[in-house]
Amino acid sequence: MANDSFTTADAVEIFYKDWRVGQPANPGGLPKQVFDGLQPQLAANRAQFYRDLPEGPFYGFNRPGVKASEAIIRNW
């Protein structure tokens, strides 16, 4: 049975712990502060978050010279 109190913010925290981001076992990982910023974005506007994340940093479309793929963004 699903846990009714589980939130998307919980999923971000689990992702952080599972990937050991910024931990000694993964020194090349992202700093925890990157993930701390995701939780308030999810809480504020989940639909916009799911558009912004793949549109920018998730696939690297925010890097100079990279052409974003609308199909990939929408499929995410």
PDB file of N, CA, C and O in Angstrom, chain B, residues numbered from 101:
ATOM      1  N   MET B 101       0.847  -1.177   0.000  1.00  0.00           N
ATOM      2  CA  MET B 101       0.000   0.000   0.000  1.00  0.00           C
ATOM      3  C   MET B 101       0.893   1.241   0.000  1.00  0.00           C
ATOM      4  O   MET B 101       1.912   1.285   0.689  1.00  0.00           O
ATOM      5  N   ALA B 102       0.507   2.218  -0.760  1.00  0.00           N
ATOM      6  CA  ALA B 102       1.297   3.450  -0.864  1.00  0.00           C
ATOM      7  C   ALA B 102       1.232   4.252   0.429  1.00  0.00           C
ATOM      8  O   ALA B 102       0.238   4.234   1.156  1.00  0.00           O
ATOM      9  N   ASN B 103       2.318   4.947   0.682  1.00  0.00           N
ATOM     10  CA  ASN B 103       2.381   5.822   1.841  1.00  0.00           C
ATOM     11  C   ASN B 103       1.811   7.177   1.437  1.00  0.00           C
ATOM     12  O   ASN B 103       2.415   7.880   0.627  1.00  0.00           O
ATOM     13  N   ASP B 104       0.664   7.552   1.986  1.00  0.00           N
ATOM     14  CA  ASP B 104      -0.012   8.793   1.602  1.00  0.00           C
ATOM     15  C   ASP B 104       0.769  10.044   1.985  1.00  0.00           C
ATOM     16  O   ASP B 104       0.489  11.122   1.461  1.00  0.00           O
ATOM     17  N   SER B 105       1.728   9.928   2.875  1.00  0.00           N
ATOM     18  CA  SER B 105       2.462  11.106   3.304  1.00  0.00           C
ATOM     19  C   SER B 105       3.742  11.318   2.493  1.00  0.00           C
ATOM     20  O   SER B 105       4.492  12.252   2.774  1.00  0.00           O
ATOM     21  N   PHE B 106       4.006  10.483   1.506  1.00  0.00           N
ATOM     22  CA  PHE B 106       5.200  10.612   0.677  1.00  0.00           C
ATOM     23  C   PHE B 106       5.001  11.748  -0.321  1.00  0.00           C
ATOM     24  O   PHE B 106       3.976  11.799  -1.001  1.00  0.00           O
ATOM     25  N   THR B 107       5.959  12.648  -0.415  1.00  0.00           N
ATOM     26  CA  THR B 107       5.851  13.807  -1.302  1.00  0.00           C
ATOM     27  C   THR B 107       6.972  13.807  -2.332  1.00  0.00           C
ATOM     28  O   THR B 107       7.920  13.028  -2.234  1.00  0.00           O
ATOM     29  N   THR B 108       6.855  14.675  -3.306  1.00  0.00           N
ATOM     30  CA  THR B 108       7.912  14.825  -4.297  1.00  0.00           C
ATOM     31  C   THR B 108       9.182  15.327  -3.631  1.00  0.00           C
ATOM     32  O   THR B 108      10.287  14.949  -4.021  1.00  0.00           O
ATOM     33  N   ALA B 109       9.025  16.172  -2.634  1.00  0.00           N
ATOM     34  CA  ALA B 109      10.199  16.650  -1.897  1.00  0.00           C
ATOM     35  C   ALA B 109      10.908  15.482  -1.225  1.00  0.00           C
ATOM     36  O   ALA B 109      12.137  15.466  -1.144  1.00  0.00           O
ATOM     37  N   ASP B 110      10.142  14.502  -0.741  1.00  0.00           N
ATOM     38  CA  ASP B 110      10.750  13.302  -0.168  1.00  0.00           C
ATOM     39  C   ASP B 110      11.560  12.564  -1.227  1.00  0.00           C
ATOM     40  O   ASP B 110      12.638  12.045  -0.939  1.00  0.00           O
ATOM     41  N   ALA B 111      11.040  12.518  -2.448  1.00  0.00           N
ATOM     42  CA  ALA B 111      11.738  11.835  -3.530  1.00  0.00           C
ATOM     43  C   ALA B 111      13.076  12.500  -3.819  1.00  0.00           C
ATOM     44  O   ALA B 111      14.065  11.814  -4.079  1.00  0.00           O
ATOM     45  N   VAL B 112      13.118  13.828  -3.778  1.00  0.00           N
ATOM     46  CA  VAL B 112      14.376  14.542  -3.996  1.00  0.00           C
ATOM     47  C   VAL B 112      15.368  14.183  -2.892  1.00  0.00           C
ATOM     48  O   VAL B 112      16.552  13.977  -3.158  1.00  0.00           O
ATOM     49  N   GLU B 113      14.887  14.109  -1.667  1.00  0.00           N
ATOM     50  CA  GLU B 113      15.773  13.763  -0.546  1.00  0.00           C
ATOM     51  C   GLU B 113      16.292  12.336  -0.689  1.00  0.00           C
ATOM     52  O   GLU B 113      17.466  12.078  -0.424  1.00  0.00           O
ATOM     53  N   ILE B 114      15.436  11.412  -1.100  1.00  0.00           N
ATOM     54  CA  ILE B 114      15.868  10.029  -1.308  1.00  0.00           C
ATOM     55  C   ILE B 114      16.894   9.970  -2.437  1.00  0.00           C
ATOM     56  O   ILE B 114      17.901   9.269  -2.331  1.00  0.00           O
ATOM     57  N   PHE B 115      16.638  10.701  -3.509  1.00  0.00           N
ATOM     58  CA  PHE B 115      17.583  10.755  -4.622  1.00  0.00           C
ATOM     59  C   PHE B 115      18.939  11.253  -4.130  1.00  0.00           C
ATOM     60  O   PHE B 115      19.981  10.695  -4.475  1.00  0.00           O
ATOM     61  N   TYR B 116      18.911  12.294  -3.334  1.00  0.00           N
ATOM     62  CA  TYR B 116      20.152  12.850  -2.794  1.00  0.00           C
ATOM     63  C   TYR B 116      20.899  11.793  -1.992  1.00  0.00           C
ATOM     64  O   TYR B 116      22.101  11.605  -2.180  1.00  0.00           O
ATOM     65  N   LYS B 117      20.195  11.101  -1.101  1.00  0.00           N
ATOM     66  CA  LYS B 117      20.843  10.103  -0.246  1.00  0.00           C
ATOM     67  C   LYS B 117      21.332   8.912  -1.053  1.00  0.00           C
ATOM     68  O   LYS B 117      22.438   8.418  -0.829  1.00  0.00           O
ATOM     69  N   ASP B 118      20.512   8.447  -1.992  1.00  0.00           N
ATOM     70  CA  ASP B 118      20.874   7.273  -2.782  1.00  0.00           C
ATOM     71  C   ASP B 118      22.096   7.526  -3.655  1.00  0.00           C
ATOM     72  O   ASP B 118      22.932   6.638  -3.819  1.00  0.00           O
ATOM     73  N   TRP B 119      22.206   8.705  -4.207  1.00  0.00           N
ATOM     74  CA  TRP B 119      23.325   9.011  -5.085  1.00  0.00           C
ATOM     75  C   TRP B 119      24.534   9.539  -4.325  1.00  0.00           C
ATOM     76  O   TRP B 119      25.594   9.763  -4.908  1.00  0.00           O
ATOM     77  N   ARG B 120      24.370   9.735  -3.034  1.00  0.00           N
ATOM     78  CA  ARG B 120      25.477  10.191  -2.191  1.00  0.00           C
ATOM     79  C   ARG B 120      26.134  11.439  -2.772  1.00  0.00           C
ATOM     80  O   ARG B 120      27.358  11.554  -2.821  1.00  0.00           O
ATOM     81  N   VAL B 121      25.317  12.337  -3.197  1.00  0.00           N
ATOM     82  CA  VAL B 121      25.797  13.565  -3.822  1.00  0.00           C
ATOM     83  C   VAL B 121      26.632  14.347  -2.829  1.00  0.00           C
ATOM     84  O   VAL B 121      26.232  14.566  -1.685  1.00  0.00           O
ATOM     85  N   GLY B 122      27.795  14.761  -3.287  1.00  0.00           N
ATOM     86  CA  GLY B 122      28.667  15.566  -2.457  1.00  0.00           C
ATOM     87  C   GLY B 122      29.246  14.828  -1.261  1.00  0.00           C
ATOM     88  O   GLY B 122      29.771  15.457  -0.341  1.00  0.00           O
ATOM     89  N   GLN B 123      29.158  13.519  -1.260  1.00  0.00           N
ATOM     90  CA  GLN B 123      29.683  12.715  -0.162  1.00  0.00           C
ATOM     91  C   GLN B 123      31.104  12.243  -0.509  1.00  0.00           C
ATOM     92  O   GLN B 123      31.490  12.272  -1.678  1.00  0.00           O
ATOM     93  N   PRO B 124      31.865  11.817   0.469  1.00  0.00           N
ATOM     94  CA  PRO B 124      33.218  11.329   0.182  1.00  0.00           C
ATOM     95  C   PRO B 124      33.256  10.183  -0.839  1.00  0.00           C
ATOM     96  O   PRO B 124      34.223  10.056  -1.590  1.00  0.00           O
ATOM     97  N   ALA B 125      32.220   9.359  -0.869  1.00  0.00           N
ATOM     98  CA  ALA B 125      32.188   8.257  -1.830  1.00  0.00           C
ATOM     99  C   ALA B 125      31.950   8.738  -3.262  1.00  0.00           C
ATOM    100  O   ALA B 125      32.156   7.986  -4.214  1.00  0.00           O
ATOM    101  N   ASN B 126      31.520   9.979  -3.411  1.00  0.00           N
ATOM    102  CA  ASN B 126      31.264  10.549  -4.731  1.00  0.00           C
ATOM    103  C   ASN B 126      31.770  11.989  -4.751  1.00  0.00           C
ATOM    104  O   ASN B 126      30.969  12.921  -4.833  1.00  0.00           O
ATOM    105  N   PRO B 127      33.080  12.183  -4.678  1.00  0.00           N
ATOM    106  CA  PRO B 127      33.612  13.550  -4.572  1.00  0.00           C
ATOM    107  C   PRO B 127      33.349  14.412  -5.800  1.00  0.00           C
ATOM    108  O   PRO B 127      33.397  15.639  -5.703  1.00  0.00           O
ATOM    109  N   GLY B 128      33.074  13.810  -6.941  1.00  0.00           N
ATOM    110  CA  GLY B 128      32.786  14.589  -8.140  1.00  0.00           C
ATOM    111  C   GLY B 128      31.320  14.937  -8.279  1.00  0.00           C
ATOM    112  O   GLY B 128      30.919  15.546  -9.271  1.00  0.00           O
ATOM    113  N   GLY B 129      30.512  14.558  -7.299  1.00  0.00           N
ATOM    114  CA  GLY B 129      29.073  14.813  -7.369  1.00  0.00           C
ATOM    115  C   GLY B 129      28.732  16.270  -7.125  1.00  0.00           C
ATOM    116  O   GLY B 129      29.576  17.072  -6.724  1.00  0.00           O
ATOM    117  N   LEU B 130      27.479  16.587  -7.377  1.00  0.00           N
ATOM    118  CA  LEU B 130      27.000  17.950  -7.161  1.00  0.00           C
ATOM    119  C   LEU B 130      26.909  18.260  -5.670  1.00  0.00           C
ATOM    120  O   LEU B 130      26.689  17.359  -4.860  1.00  0.00           O
ATOM    121  N   PRO B 131      27.075  19.515  -5.310  1.00  0.00           N
ATOM    122  CA  PRO B 131      26.903  19.895  -3.905  1.00  0.00           C
ATOM    123  C   PRO B 131      25.442  19.715  -3.483  1.00  0.00           C
ATOM    124  O   PRO B 131      24.533  19.850  -4.303  1.00  0.00           O
ATOM    125  N   LYS B 132      25.226  19.417  -2.230  1.00  0.00           N
ATOM    126  CA  LYS B 132      23.874  19.220  -1.706  1.00  0.00           C
ATOM    127  C   LYS B 132      23.012  20.462  -1.921  1.00  0.00           C
ATOM    128  O   LYS B 132      21.796  20.335  -2.061  1.00  0.00           O
ATOM    129  N   GLN B 133      23.597  21.646  -1.950  1.00  0.00           N
ATOM    130  CA  GLN B 133      22.842  22.882  -2.124  1.00  0.00           C
ATOM    131  C   GLN B 133      22.047  22.882  -3.430  1.00  0.00           C
ATOM    132  O   GLN B 133      20.983  23.496  -3.507  1.00  0.00           O
ATOM    133  N   VAL B 134      22.556  22.202  -4.449  1.00  0.00           N
ATOM    134  CA  VAL B 134      21.829  22.107  -5.714  1.00  0.00           C
ATOM    135  C   VAL B 134      20.497  21.411  -5.484  1.00  0.00           C
ATOM    136  O   VAL B 134      19.470  21.840  -6.010  1.00  0.00           O
ATOM    137  N   PHE B 135      20.512  20.348  -4.705  1.00  0.00           N
ATOM    138  CA  PHE B 135      19.293  19.589  -4.445  1.00  0.00           C
ATOM    139  C   PHE B 135      18.397  20.287  -3.434  1.00  0.00           C
ATOM    140  O   PHE B 135      17.176  20.137  -3.477  1.00  0.00           O
ATOM    141  N   ASP B 136      18.989  21.041  -2.535  1.00  0.00           N
ATOM    142  CA  ASP B 136      18.180  21.800  -1.579  1.00  0.00           C
ATOM    143  C   ASP B 136      17.278  22.790  -2.311  1.00  0.00           C
ATOM    144  O   ASP B 136      16.160  23.056  -1.869  1.00  0.00           O
ATOM    145  N   GLY B 137      17.753  23.330  -3.413  1.00  0.00           N
ATOM    146  CA  GLY B 137      16.971  24.286  -4.181  1.00  0.00           C
ATOM    147  C   GLY B 137      15.827  23.652  -4.963  1.00  0.00           C
ATOM    148  O   GLY B 137      14.891  24.348  -5.357  1.00  0.00           O
ATOM    149  N   LEU B 138      15.887  22.340  -5.195  1.00  0.00           N
ATOM    150  CA  LEU B 138      14.830  21.682  -5.953  1.00  0.00           C
ATOM    151  C   LEU B 138      13.534  21.552  -5.159  1.00  0.00           C
ATOM    152  O   LEU B 138      12.448  21.675  -5.727  1.00  0.00           O
ATOM    153  N   GLN B 139      13.633  21.308  -3.882  1.00  0.00           N
ATOM    154  CA  GLN B 139      12.433  21.094  -3.073  1.00  0.00           C
ATOM    155  C   GLN B 139      11.493  22.296  -3.069  1.00  0.00           C
ATOM    156  O   GLN B 139      10.296  22.107  -3.285  1.00  0.00           O
ATOM    157  N   PRO B 140      11.963  23.515  -2.838  1.00  0.00           N
ATOM    158  CA  PRO B 140      11.045  24.656  -2.880  1.00  0.00           C
ATOM    159  C   PRO B 140      10.466  24.897  -4.280  1.00  0.00           C
ATOM    160  O   PRO B 140       9.324  25.335  -4.412  1.00  0.00           O
ATOM    161  N   GLN B 141      11.255  24.611  -5.321  1.00  0.00           N
ATOM    162  CA  GLN B 141      10.737  24.767  -6.681  1.00  0.00           C
ATOM    163  C   GLN B 141       9.598  23.795  -6.936  1.00  0.00           C
ATOM    164  O   GLN B 141       8.591  24.163  -7.541  1.00  0.00           O
ATOM    165  N   LEU B 142       9.746  22.562  -6.481  1.00  0.00           N
ATOM    166  CA  LEU B 142       8.680  21.570  -6.630  1.00  0.00           C
ATOM    167  C   LEU B 142       7.427  21.997  -5.879  1.00  0.00           C
ATOM    168  O   LEU B 142       6.313  21.870  -6.386  1.00  0.00           O
ATOM    169  N   ALA B 143       7.618  22.494  -4.688  1.00  0.00           N
ATOM    170  CA  ALA B 143       6.480  22.899  -3.862  1.00  0.00           C
ATOM    171  C   ALA B 143       5.757  24.109  -4.458  1.00  0.00           C
ATOM    172  O   ALA B 143       4.534  24.214  -4.361  1.00  0.00           O
ATOM    173  N   ALA B 144       6.504  25.007  -5.065  1.00  0.00           N
ATOM    174  CA  ALA B 144       5.913  26.235  -5.592  1.00  0.00           C
ATOM    175  C   ALA B 144       5.094  25.993  -6.864  1.00  0.00           C
ATOM    176  O   ALA B 144       3.989  26.518  -7.000  1.00  0.00           O
ATOM    177  N   ASN B 145       5.632  25.202  -7.792  1.00  0.00           N
ATOM    178  CA  ASN B 145       4.938  24.984  -9.065  1.00  0.00           C
ATOM    179  C   ASN B 145       5.507  23.733  -9.720  1.00  0.00           C
ATOM    180  O   ASN B 145       6.486  23.796 -10.465  1.00  0.00           O
ATOM    181  N   ARG B 146       4.886  22.604  -9.435  1.00  0.00           N
ATOM    182  CA  ARG B 146       5.392  21.324  -9.918  1.00  0.00           C
ATOM    183  C   ARG B 146       5.425  21.262 -11.446  1.00  0.00           C
ATOM    184  O   ARG B 146       6.401  20.772 -12.015  1.00  0.00           O
ATOM    185  N   ALA B 147       4.394  21.742 -12.111  1.00  0.00           N
ATOM    186  CA  ALA B 147       4.347  21.687 -13.577  1.00  0.00           C
ATOM    187  C   ALA B 147       5.500  22.485 -14.187  1.00  0.00           C
ATOM    188  O   ALA B 147       6.145  22.022 -15.128  1.00  0.00           O
ATOM    189  N   GLN B 148       5.755  23.659 -13.664  1.00  0.00           N
ATOM    190  CA  GLN B 148       6.846  24.481 -14.192  1.00  0.00           C
ATOM    191  C   GLN B 148       8.198  23.838 -13.910  1.00  0.00           C
ATOM    192  O   GLN B 148       9.105  23.899 -14.740  1.00  0.00           O
ATOM    193  N   PHE B 149       8.330  23.227 -12.747  1.00  0.00           N
ATOM    194  CA  PHE B 149       9.574  22.532 -12.404  1.00  0.00           C
ATOM    195  C   PHE B 149       9.867  21.431 -13.421  1.00  0.00           C
ATOM    196  O   PHE B 149      10.996  21.297 -13.892  1.00  0.00           O
ATOM    197  N   TYR B 150       8.833  20.637 -13.760  1.00  0.00           N
ATOM    198  CA  TYR B 150       9.024  19.540 -14.706  1.00  0.00           C
ATOM    199  C   TYR B 150       9.270  20.032 -16.124  1.00  0.00           C
ATOM    200  O   TYR B 150       9.674  19.248 -16.982  1.00  0.00           O
ATOM    201  N   ARG B 151       9.040  21.286 -16.384  1.00  0.00           N
ATOM    202  CA  ARG B 151       9.410  21.887 -17.667  1.00  0.00           C
ATOM    203  C   ARG B 151      10.835  22.456 -17.582  1.00  0.00           C
ATOM    204  O   ARG B 151      11.639  22.259 -18.493  1.00  0.00           O
ATOM    205  N   ASP B 152      11.136  23.152 -16.499  1.00  0.00           N
ATOM    206  CA  ASP B 152      12.424  23.842 -16.364  1.00  0.00           C
ATOM    207  C   ASP B 152      13.609  22.895 -16.226  1.00  0.00           C
ATOM    208  O   ASP B 152      14.669  23.153 -16.797  1.00  0.00           O
ATOM    209  N   LEU B 153      13.454  21.816 -15.487  1.00  0.00           N
ATOM    210  CA  LEU B 153      14.591  20.924 -15.230  1.00  0.00           C
ATOM    211  C   LEU B 153      15.129  20.283 -16.506  1.00  0.00           C
ATOM    212  O   LEU B 153      16.334  20.361 -16.746  1.00  0.00           O
ATOM    213  N   PRO B 154      14.297  19.652 -17.339  1.00  0.00           N
ATOM    214  CA  PRO B 154      14.865  19.090 -18.568  1.00  0.00           C
ATOM    215  C   PRO B 154      15.240  20.148 -19.597  1.00  0.00           C
ATOM    216  O   PRO B 154      16.102  19.916 -20.445  1.00  0.00           O
ATOM    217  N   GLU B 155      14.596  21.306 -19.525  1.00  0.00           N
ATOM    218  CA  GLU B 155      14.887  22.384 -20.467  1.00  0.00           C
ATOM    219  C   GLU B 155      16.270  22.974 -20.230  1.00  0.00           C
ATOM    220  O   GLU B 155      16.869  23.537 -21.146  1.00  0.00           O
ATOM    221  N   GLY B 156      16.775  22.852 -19.031  1.00  0.00           N
ATOM    222  CA  GLY B 156      18.062  23.451 -18.693  1.00  0.00           C
ATOM    223  C   GLY B 156      19.106  22.451 -18.260  1.00  0.00           C
ATOM    224  O   GLY B 156      19.746  21.819 -19.101  1.00  0.00           O
ATOM    225  N   PRO B 157      19.288  22.296 -16.963  1.00  0.00           N
ATOM    226  CA  PRO B 157      20.448  21.556 -16.475  1.00  0.00           C
ATOM    227  C   PRO B 157      20.402  20.038 -16.637  1.00  0.00           C
ATOM    228  O   PRO B 157      21.459  19.416 -16.747  1.00  0.00           O
ATOM    229  N   PHE B 158      19.234  19.425 -16.657  1.00  0.00           N
ATOM    230  CA  PHE B 158      19.189  17.960 -16.641  1.00  0.00           C
ATOM    231  C   PHE B 158      19.868  17.363 -17.862  1.00  0.00           C
ATOM    232  O   PHE B 158      20.663  16.433 -17.733  1.00  0.00           O
ATOM    233  N   TYR B 159      19.568  17.881 -19.039  1.00  0.00           N
ATOM    234  CA  TYR B 159      20.187  17.381 -20.271  1.00  0.00           C
ATOM    235  C   TYR B 159      21.319  18.278 -20.757  1.00  0.00           C
ATOM    236  O   TYR B 159      21.910  18.015 -21.805  1.00  0.00           O
ATOM    237  N   GLY B 160      21.619  19.313 -20.022  1.00  0.00           N
ATOM    238  CA  GLY B 160      22.700  20.207 -20.406  1.00  0.00           C
ATOM    239  C   GLY B 160      22.318  21.218 -21.471  1.00  0.00           C
ATOM    240  O   GLY B 160      23.189  21.809 -22.109  1.00  0.00           O
ATOM    241  N   PHE B 161      21.023  21.422 -21.669  1.00  0.00           N
ATOM    242  CA  PHE B 161      20.581  22.378 -22.680  1.00  0.00           C
ATOM    243  C   PHE B 161      20.874  23.820 -22.277  1.00  0.00           C
ATOM    244  O   PHE B 161      20.711  24.728 -23.092  1.00  0.00           O
ATOM    245  N   ASN B 162      21.295  24.043 -21.055  1.00  0.00           N
ATOM    246  CA  ASN B 162      21.615  25.392 -20.600  1.00  0.00           C
ATOM    247  C   ASN B 162      23.071  25.776 -20.887  1.00  0.00           C
ATOM    248  O   ASN B 162      23.496  26.876 -20.533  1.00  0.00           O
ATOM    249  N   ARG B 163      23.826  24.899 -21.514  1.00  0.00           N
ATOM    250  CA  ARG B 163      25.223  25.205 -21.837  1.00  0.00           C
ATOM    251  C   ARG B 163      25.311  26.005 -23.126  1.00  0.00           C
ATOM    252  O   ARG B 163      24.481  25.829 -24.018  1.00  0.00           O
ATOM    253  N   PRO B 164      26.303  26.880 -23.239  1.00  0.00           N
ATOM    254  CA  PRO B 164      26.458  27.689 -24.458  1.00  0.00           C
ATOM    255  C   PRO B 164      26.638  26.801 -25.691  1.00  0.00           C
ATOM    256  O   PRO B 164      27.389  25.826 -25.661  1.00  0.00           O
ATOM    257  N   GLY B 165      25.950  27.147 -26.758  1.00  0.00           N
ATOM    258  CA  GLY B 165      26.095  26.445 -28.013  1.00  0.00           C
ATOM    259  C   GLY B 165      25.274  25.168 -28.149  1.00  0.00           C
ATOM    260  O   GLY B 165      25.285  24.545 -29.210  1.00  0.00           O
ATOM    261  N   VAL B 166      24.574  24.772 -27.112  1.00  0.00           N
ATOM    262  CA  VAL B 166      23.770  23.544 -27.165  1.00  0.00           C
ATOM    263  C   VAL B 166      22.350  23.898 -27.589  1.00  0.00           C
ATOM    264  O   VAL B 166      21.720  24.793 -27.025  1.00  0.00           O
ATOM    265  N   LYS B 167      21.860  23.178 -28.594  1.00  0.00           N
ATOM    266  CA  LYS B 167      20.501  23.407 -29.076  1.00  0.00           C
ATOM    267  C   LYS B 167      19.558  22.462 -28.339  1.00  0.00           C
ATOM    268  O   LYS B 167      19.726  21.243 -28.381  1.00  0.00           O
ATOM    269  N   ALA B 168      18.575  23.030 -27.670  1.00  0.00           N
ATOM    270  CA  ALA B 168      17.616  22.234 -26.918  1.00  0.00           C
ATOM    271  C   ALA B 168      16.694  21.480 -27.869  1.00  0.00           C
ATOM    272  O   ALA B 168      16.324  21.987 -28.928  1.00  0.00           O
ATOM    273  N   SER B 169      16.333  20.270 -27.478  1.00  0.00           N
ATOM    274  CA  SER B 169      15.402  19.457 -28.251  1.00  0.00           C
ATOM    275  C   SER B 169      14.036  19.498 -27.573  1.00  0.00           C
ATOM    276  O   SER B 169      13.866  18.972 -26.473  1.00  0.00           O
ATOM    277  N   GLU B 170      13.070  20.125 -28.231  1.00  0.00           N
ATOM    278  CA  GLU B 170      11.729  20.237 -27.666  1.00  0.00           C
ATOM    279  C   GLU B 170      11.121  18.857 -27.431  1.00  0.00           C
ATOM    280  O   GLU B 170      10.402  18.657 -26.452  1.00  0.00           O
ATOM    281  N   ALA B 171      11.401  17.914 -28.310  1.00  0.00           N
ATOM    282  CA  ALA B 171      10.867  16.545 -28.159  1.00  0.00           C
ATOM    283  C   ALA B 171      11.387  15.901 -26.886  1.00  0.00           C
ATOM    284  O   ALA B 171      10.628  15.260 -26.160  1.00  0.00           O
ATOM    285  N   ILE B 172      12.662  16.062 -26.612  1.00  0.00           N
ATOM    286  CA  ILE B 172      13.242  15.477 -25.386  1.00  0.00           C
ATOM    287  C   ILE B 172      12.687  16.169 -24.159  1.00  0.00           C
ATOM    288  O   ILE B 172      12.351  15.515 -23.172  1.00  0.00           O
ATOM    289  N   ILE B 173      12.590  17.471 -24.214  1.00  0.00           N
ATOM    290  CA  ILE B 173      12.065  18.231 -23.059  1.00  0.00           C
ATOM    291  C   ILE B 173      10.644  17.790 -22.750  1.00  0.00           C
ATOM    292  O   ILE B 173      10.316  17.528 -21.593  1.00  0.00           O
ATOM    293  N   ARG B 174       9.804  17.707 -23.759  1.00  0.00           N
ATOM    294  CA  ARG B 174       8.403  17.333 -23.530  1.00  0.00           C
ATOM    295  C   ARG B 174       8.266  15.867 -23.122  1.00  0.00           C
ATOM    296  O   ARG B 174       7.344  15.521 -22.382  1.00  0.00           O
ATOM    297  N   ASN B 175       9.149  15.017 -23.581  1.00  0.00           N
ATOM    298  CA  ASN B 175       9.066  13.601 -23.245  1.00  0.00           C
ATOM    299  C   ASN B 175       9.484  13.317 -21.816  1.00  0.00           C
ATOM    300  O   ASN B 175       9.067  12.316 -21.234  1.00  0.00           O
ATOM    301  N   TRP B 176      10.293  14.178 -21.252  1.00  0.00           N
ATOM    302  CA  TRP B 176      10.784  13.970 -19.903  1.00  0.00           C
ATOM    303  C   TRP B 176       9.651  14.006 -18.925  1.00  0.00           C
ATOM    304  O   TRP B 176       9.866  13.849 -17.724  1.00  0.00           O
TER     305      TRP B 176
END
